[in-house]
Amino acid sequence: MAKTLKETLGAMIPKLREERVKILKGSGDVQISQVSVTQAFGGMRGVKGMICDTSVVEPDQGLIIRGTPVMKLKDKLPEEIFWLLITGNMPTADELKGFQGELKAAGEVPKYIWKVLKAMPKSSHPMAMLDTAILAMENESVFRKRYNEGMAKTDYWEAALDDSIKILGTIHTIAAGLYRIKYKKGDLIEPSNKLDWGADFARMLGLAPKKGETHAMMRLYLVLHSDHEGGNVSANTCHTVGSALSDPYYAVSAGLNGLAGPLHGLANQECLNWVLQTMEKFGGAPSEKEIEDYAWETLNSGKVIPGYGHAVLRVTDPRFSAFNAFGKKYMAKDPVFQTVDRVFNVVPKVLEKHGKAKNPWPNVDAGSGALLYYYGLKEFEYYTVLFSVSRAMGMLSQLVLNRAVGTAITRPKSVSTEWIKGQIK
């Protein structure tokens, strides 16, 4: 009989704990990083100072989830990816079926959540609606209840996993519901017992299925945005809040607040907006020569071309490549996608000639918006909500594993500018 996710993780945890104790006891004084003044003032970029086993981002390869490059996972279901993030292995067919059943069993959204969302100002940003809903649902927390009852530290992970399954079982329904409330799309659409997580999300949004293409697009989007190691703002914020033993509802809501920032989750809408501005300027899908001229015009005016460059990557983001391949298969004649594809052919060369970009290659945001736009999601400010539904998998998998091995509260040492000046002298 197939094991549940909790049973599978429970069998792994003793070894994980033993490994951590062994590393700390035998090699705790080994230095793994040095910090420059630039890094101290620059948001700690590149400082090796935290552990994340779910995924890594290699400058020359991109996202690698549990040892597997993300391009090899692009045809998987999001539910399979969450299992992989948690355990390090893909689920068997029976394990997948059982886990999907757990998510559906936990999928009832409390009625008070819809009252909260409908009571919010009509001008509320959809991200504010989502993170408010998750925070309001803290009322359902198993972790808080069991902590107040005095559960053992070694059991923290179980309660955190229970909360995580509830969040994952409902976040797509909440996200779809607030979309229909916010943009007056009609009545809420109830979840289906027959569809997988990604397909059901697309259905509850009310998007036309287009012979299954929309479902496939949503699955791909959720897989590609699921995790991006531990240092990005949303994951790091969730980790920091969770390290204080705040339950997953508090931690994920905090992470979503970070994801809402213009420097993190808003990038894909800025990229799409630049593409649409380009098309408006030239009256349709521009030629590569027209794109080149407009790219130089953008750069010479002191602006950046959104979607190109990345804090870590020094190659084309494989997630962009996955979206681009999907677009060529299903929407090759769409003028917006054609423009995105031509921009990819032109802009890296322009940026190389310009000489100021450390990485002239596209990141995931350069292509994702065009797919959402094509399949009916025209409300740009909602795009970060889609990102959030996906990234909840990464935040929650990291949180559960940190509870399992007893990761300490986050408390880095800060220094003053005067101290820095003294060190320089």
C-alpha positions in Angstrom: 0.0 0.0 0.0 1.3 3.4 -0.9 2.6 5.6 1.9 1.2 9.1 2.5 3.4 12.1 2.3 3.5 12.3 6.1 4.5 8.7 6.4 7.2 9.1 3.7 8.6 12.2 5.3 8.4 10.7 8.8 10.6 7.8 7.7 13.2 10.2 6.3 13.4 12.6 9.2 15.6 10.6 11.7 18.3 10.4 9.1 18.0 14.1 8.2 18.4 15.0 11.9 21.3 12.6 12.4 23.1 14.1 9.3 22.7 17.6 10.6 24.0 16.8 14.0 27.0 15.0 12.5 27.8 18.0 10.3 27.5 20.5 13.1 29.5 18.4 15.6 32.3 17.4 13.2 32.6 20.5 11.0 30.8 23.3 12.7 33.8 25.6 12.5 34.5 25.3 8.8 34.2 28.6 7.0 31.8 28.6 4.0 31.6 32.3 3.2 33.3 35.7 3.4 31.3 39.0 3.3 32.5 42.1 1.6 31.4 45.7 2.4 29.5 45.7 -1.0 27.5 42.6 0.1 26.8 44.1 3.5 25.3 47.2 1.9 23.9 45.3 -1.1 21.2 43.1 0.5 23.6 40.3 1.4 23.7 39.2 -2.2 25.8 36.1 -2.7 26.5 35.6 1.0 26.3 31.9 1.8 24.5 31.9 5.2 21.5 29.7 5.0 20.5 26.1 4.1 18.0 25.2 1.5 17.8 21.6 0.3 14.7 21.9 -2.0 16.4 23.6 -4.9 19.5 25.6 -6.0 20.0 28.1 -8.8 23.3 27.6 -10.6 24.6 30.6 -12.6 25.4 28.4 -15.6 22.4 26.0 -15.4 19.4 27.7 -13.7 16.9 26.2 -11.4 17.7 22.6 -10.2 15.0 21.0 -8.0 16.3 18.2 -5.8 19.1 17.5 -8.3 17.0 17.6 -11.4 17.2 20.5 -13.9 13.8 22.2 -14.1 13.6 21.6 -17.9 13.3 17.9 -17.1 10.3 18.5 -14.9 8.3 20.8 -17.2 5.8 18.0 -18.1 5.1 17.0 -14.5 2.1 18.0 -12.4 2.5 20.6 -9.6 1.5 18.0 -7.0 4.4 15.8 -8.1 6.7 18.8 -7.7 5.6 19.4 -4.2 6.2 15.8 -3.3 9.6 16.0 -4.9 10.5 19.2 -3.0 9.6 17.6 0.3 11.1 14.2 -0.1 13.7 14.5 -2.9 11.9 11.8 -4.9 9.0 11.8 -7.4 5.9 10.1 -6.1 4.7 6.7 -7.5 1.4 6.7 -9.3 -0.4 5.4 -6.1 1.4 8.0 -3.9 0.4 10.8 -6.3 -3.2 9.7 -6.3 -3.2 9.5 -2.5 -1.7 13.0 -2.2 -4.1 14.5 -4.6 -6.9 13.0 -2.5 -5.4 14.6 0.6 -5.4 18.0 -1.1 -9.0 17.7 -2.2 -10.0 16.5 1.2 -8.4 19.7 2.7 -9.9 21.9 -0.1 -12.9 23.4 1.5 -12.5 27.1 1.9 -14.0 28.4 5.2 -17.1 30.5 4.5 -15.7 33.4 6.5 -12.9 33.8 4.0 -15.3 34.7 1.2 -17.0 37.2 3.6 -13.6 38.7 4.3 -12.7 39.0 0.7 -16.1 40.5 -0.3 -15.9 43.0 2.5 -12.6 44.4 1.3 -12.5 47.7 -0.6 -13.2 47.3 -4.3 -9.9 49.0 -5.0 -7.9 46.4 -3.0 -5.0 44.9 -4.8 -5.5 41.2 -5.6 -2.2 40.4 -3.7 -3.6 42.1 -0.6 -6.7 40.0 -1.0 -4.8 36.8 -1.2 -2.4 37.3 1.7 -5.3 38.6 3.8 -7.2 35.5 3.1 -4.3 33.2 4.0 -3.7 35.2 7.2 -7.4 35.1 8.1 -7.4 31.3 7.6 -4.8 31.1 10.4 -7.9 30.3 12.5 -7.7 26.8 11.0 -4.1 26.2 12.1 -3.3 22.8 13.4 0.2 23.9 14.4 -1.1 26.6 16.7 -3.6 24.3 18.3 -1.1 21.5 19.0 1.6 23.9 20.1 -0.8 25.4 22.7 -1.5 21.8 23.8 2.2 21.3 24.4 3.3 19.0 21.5 6.9 17.8 21.4 9.5 19.7 19.3 10.0 16.5 17.3 6.4 16.7 16.2 6.4 20.3 14.9 6.9 19.1 11.4 3.7 17.0 11.4 1.5 19.9 12.4 3.3 22.2 9.9 2.6 19.6 7.2 -1.0 19.5 8.1 -1.3 23.3 7.8 0.7 23.2 4.6 -1.7 20.7 3.0 -4.7 22.8 4.0 -3.0 25.9 2.5 -2.1 24.1 -0.8 -5.6 22.5 -0.9 -7.3 25.9 -0.8 -4.9 28.6 -2.1 -5.8 28.0 -5.8 -9.5 28.1 -5.0 -9.1 31.3 -3.0 -7.0 32.8 -5.8 -9.6 31.9 -8.4 -12.4 33.2 -6.3 -10.8 36.6 -5.6 -10.2 36.9 -9.3 -13.9 36.5 -10.0 -14.8 38.8 -7.1 -12.3 41.5 -7.9 -12.9 41.6 -11.7 -16.7 40.9 -11.6 -16.4 37.6 -13.5 -19.6 36.1 -12.1 -20.3 33.5 -9.4 -17.5 31.6 -7.8 -16.8 28.2 -9.4 -16.6 25.2 -7.1 -13.6 23.0 -7.2 -13.7 19.7 -9.1 -13.0 16.3 -7.7 -11.8 15.0 -11.0 -9.2 17.5 -12.2 -5.6 17.9 -11.0 -4.5 21.0 -9.1 -3.3 23.1 -12.0 -6.2 22.2 -14.4 -8.8 22.9 -11.7 -7.2 26.3 -11.0 -7.6 27.3 -14.6 -11.2 26.0 -14.6 -12.1 27.9 -11.5 -10.7 31.1 -12.9 -13.2 30.6 -15.7 -10.6 30.4 -18.5 -11.6 28.7 -21.8 -10.0 25.3 -21.9 -9.0 25.5 -25.6 -8.8 21.7 -25.9 -6.7 21.3 -22.8 -4.1 23.9 -23.7 -5.1 26.3 -20.9 -4.8 23.5 -18.4 -1.4 22.5 -19.7 -0.2 26.2 -19.6 -1.3 26.5 -16.0 0.4 23.3 -14.9 3.6 24.5 -16.6 3.4 27.9 -15.0 2.9 26.4 -11.5 5.8 24.0 -11.9 8.3 26.6 -13.2 7.6 29.1 -10.5 7.4 26.6 -7.6 10.7 27.2 -6.0 13.9 29.2 -6.5 16.2 28.2 -3.6 16.0 29.9 -0.2 17.4 33.5 -0.5 14.7 35.2 -2.7 12.5 37.6 -0.8 9.4 35.5 -0.5 11.1 32.3 0.6 13.5 34.1 2.9 10.7 36.1 4.5 8.6 32.9 5.0 11.7 31.2 6.5 12.4 34.0 8.9 8.9 34.3 10.2 8.5 30.5 10.4 11.8 30.3 12.3 10.1 32.1 15.2 7.6 29.1 15.2 4.9 31.3 13.7 2.6 28.8 12.1 2.5 28.3 8.3 -0.4 30.7 7.8 1.5 33.6 9.3 4.7 32.6 7.5 3.2 32.2 4.0 1.2 35.4 4.3 4.4 37.2 5.2 6.2 35.6 2.2 3.4 36.7 -0.1 3.7 40.3 1.2 7.3 40.1 0.0 6.4 38.6 -3.3 4.1 41.6 -3.9 7.0 43.9 -4.1 7.9 45.5 -7.5 11.4 44.1 -7.3 10.2 40.5 -6.9 6.8 39.4 -8.1 5.7 42.2 -10.5 8.4 41.6 -13.1 6.4 39.6 -15.6 3.7 42.2 -15.9 6.3 44.9 -16.5 7.9 42.7 -19.2 4.6 42.2 -21.0 3.8 45.8 -20.7 7.0 46.7 -22.5 6.2 44.2 -25.3 2.7 45.7 -25.7 4.1 49.2 -25.8 6.5 48.0 -28.5 3.6 46.6 -30.5 1.6 49.7 -30.1 4.5 51.8 -31.3 4.8 49.8 -34.5 1.2 48.9 -35.1 1.5 45.2 -34.5 4.2 42.6 -34.2 7.4 44.5 -35.1 10.3 43.3 -37.2 13.6 42.4 -35.6 15.1 45.6 -37.0 12.3 47.7 -35.4 12.8 45.9 -32.1 16.5 46.6 -32.2 15.9 50.3 -32.8 13.3 50.5 -29.9 15.7 48.6 -27.6 18.4 51.1 -28.2 15.8 53.9 -27.7 14.8 52.4 -24.3 18.4 52.0 -23.2 19.5 55.4 -24.4 16.7 57.0 -22.4 18.2 55.6 -19.2 15.6 52.8 -18.8 16.1 49.0 -18.7 14.5 46.4 -20.9 12.5 44.3 -18.4 12.9 40.6 -18.3 16.6 40.6 -19.3 19.3 39.9 -16.6 19.1 38.0 -13.3 20.8 38.4 -9.9 22.3 34.9 -10.1 21.9 33.5 -13.7 24.5 34.1 -16.4 22.7 32.1 -19.1 19.2 32.1 -20.6 16.8 31.1 -17.8 15.7 27.5 -18.6 12.2 28.5 -17.4 12.0 31.1 -20.2 13.1 28.4 -22.6 10.3 26.1 -21.4 7.7 28.9 -21.9 9.1 29.7 -25.3 8.9 26.1 -26.4 5.3 25.9 -25.2 4.5 29.1 -27.1 6.0 27.9 -30.3 3.9 24.7 -30.0 0.6 26.2 -29.2 0.5 29.9 -30.1 3.2 30.5 -32.8 0.9 32.8 -34.8 0.0 35.0 -31.8 1.4 38.5 -32.4 2.3 39.0 -28.7 4.2 35.8 -28.6 5.9 36.5 -31.9 7.1 39.8 -30.5 8.4 38.1 -27.3 10.3 35.6 -29.5 11.8 38.3 -31.7 12.8 40.3 -28.7 14.7 37.2 -27.5 16.5 37.0 -30.9 17.5 40.7 -30.7 17.8 42.1 -27.2 20.7 39.9 -25.9 22.9 41.2 -28.8 21.9 44.8 -28.1 22.7 44.4 -24.4 26.1 42.8 -25.2 26.9 45.8 -27.4 25.6 48.2 -24.7 28.0 46.6 -22.3 26.5 47.5 -19.0 24.4 44.3 -18.4 26.2 41.5 -16.5 23.8 39.0 -18.0 22.1 39.9 -21.3 19.9 36.8 -21.3 16.2 36.6 -20.6 14.8 35.4 -17.2 11.5 33.6 -16.7 9.5 36.9 -16.6 10.4 37.8 -20.2 8.1 35.1 -21.5 5.5 34.1 -18.9 3.2 37.1 -19.3 2.6 36.5 -23.0 1.2 33.1 -22.3 -1.1 34.3 -19.5 -2.3 37.1 -21.8 -3.0 34.7 -24.7 -5.1 32.4 -22.6 -7.4 35.1 -21.3 -5.7 36.6 -18.2 -5.5 40.3 -19.3 -5.5 41.8 -15.7 -1.8 42.5 -15.2 -2.0 43.2 -11.5 -3.4 39.7 -10.9 -0.2 38.0 -12.4 1.6 38.0 -9.0 -1.3 36.0 -7.5 -0.6 33.3 -10.0 3.1 33.4 -9.0 2.0 33.2 -5.4 -0.1 30.1 -5.8 3.0 28.4 -7.3 5.6 29.7 -4.9 3.5 28.5 -1.9 4.9 25.1 -2.8 8.5 26.2 -2.3 7.8 28.2 0.8 5.8 25.4 2.5 8.2 22.6 1.6 11.1 24.6 3.0 9.2 25.4 6.1 8.2 21.8 6.8 11.7 20.5 6.4 13.1 23.3 8.6 10.6 22.2 11.3 11.6 18.6 10.8 15.3 19.2 11.5 14.9 21.9 14.1 16.4 24.8 12.3 17.2 27.7 14.6 15.5 31.0 14.7 17.0 33.4 12.2 19.1 36.1 13.9 22.0 37.5 11.8 24.3 40.0 13.5 24.0 43.5 12.2 26.8 46.1 12.4 26.7 49.9 12.1 28.1 52.1 9.4 30.6 53.4 11.9 31.8 49.8 12.5 32.2 49.3 8.8 34.3 52.5 8.6 36.5 51.3 11.4 37.0 47.9 9.7 38.0 49.7 6.5 40.6 51.7 8.3 
